């Protein structure tokens, strides 16, 4: 997949779980996991903003385009 998600790396660096982040930003843990595993087909800007606010990061810290074939 050309777009890689680095949410779990950021959570690990900050000592936070997906469940804790989901509660802080007001989405279900299941929906956050769908995003974290790269299975989401879309993400709301408001969700992306909330993640960045809570993790004190930029969208580019979460999402990166990797060269290679799309799956």
N, C-alpha and C positions, 0 to 999 in steps of 0.2 A: 504494500500500500504506500503510495507516495507521501501521504500526510501521516506523520508519526505523532503520537500523543505522549507527552512526558509528564502527565499528571501524577502518576505514582512516584516518579523520581522526586518531584517537588514535595509531595506529601511526606515522603521518607526523610528528606532533608529538614523538614519542619517538625518532624515528630507528630504527625497528624494522620488520622485514618480517613478513609473515604466516608465512613459513617459520620464521623465528626464534621467533616467539611460539608456533607450533604445537609446536616442539621443546621449548620451556620448559614448556609445560603438558601435554605428553604426548598430543596428538591428531594426526591426520594433517593435513598441509597442505590436502588436498582437503576434509576435513570443516570445517576452519576457514574455508575459502573459501566453502563452502555457507552458513555462518552469516553471513559478512561481506557476501555478496551478497543476503541476505534470502531465500534459497531454502529455508532450514531450516524445517521444520514444528514443531520443538520444540528446546529447548536444556536440557541438564541443569544443575541448580543448581551442581553441582560444577564444570562447565566454566565457567559464568558466574563463579563464585567465583575460579577459577584465572586467568581473563582479567583480572578486576579486581585480583587480587593482583599479577600481573606488570606491569600498566599503571598501578598505583596510582590507580585510578579507582573510581567508583561505578557500579552498573548503569544508573542514569539518564544517565550519560555515554555509554553504549554504545547504549542503546535509548530512542527517543522516540516518543510517539504523536503523529502528525500528523493533523489533521482532513482528511477527504476520504473518498471512496468506497473501500471495500475492493476489492482486485482478486483 
